[in-house]
Amino acid sequence: MRKYLVVYEKTKTGYSAYVPDLPGIAATGKTKLIVEKNIFESIQFHLEGLKEEHYRIPKASAESEMLVFTL
């Protein structure tokens, strides 16, 4: 089992998502629920392809943290 950080961003037309540890893997969607489904499917498809072609599955190394500022 692998766990990867997924970054979600609100855009003018909906949402986008990307995975820092899997370059080139991204997804978009009109709603966050749609982009969550799309990014999950994109990751799954990519990892299955890597496994099928006998490529190394990248280890997760990205981290995130929320910092709070008072202005």
BELLINMO-V586183 format. One record per pair of residues at least 12 apart in sequence whose C-alpha atoms are under 7 Angstrom apart, sorted by the first residue. I is the first residue (numbers start at 1). GAP is how many residues later the second one is. D is the distance in whole Angstrom. If there is no record, write none. Layout:
i=I gap=GAP d=D
i=I gap=GAP d=D
This chain:
i=3 gap=57 d=7
i=4 gap=15 d=7
i=4 gap=56 d=6
i=5 gap=14 d=6
i=5 gap=15 d=7
i=5 gap=57 d=6
i=5 gap=58 d=7
i=6 gap=12 d=6
i=6 gap=13 d=5
i=7 gap=12 d=6
i=13 gap=17 d=6
i=14 gap=15 d=6
i=14 gap=16 d=4
i=14 gap=17 d=6
i=15 gap=13 d=6
i=15 gap=14 d=5
i=15 gap=15 d=6
i=15 gap=16 d=6
i=15 gap=17 d=6
i=15 gap=20 d=6
i=16 gap=12 d=4
i=16 gap=13 d=6
i=16 gap=19 d=6
i=17 gap=18 d=7
i=17 gap=22 d=7
i=20 gap=42 d=6
i=21 gap=39 d=6
i=21 gap=40 d=7
i=21 gap=41 d=6
i=25 gap=17 d=7
i=25 gap=18 d=7
i=26 gap=13 d=6
i=27 gap=12 d=5
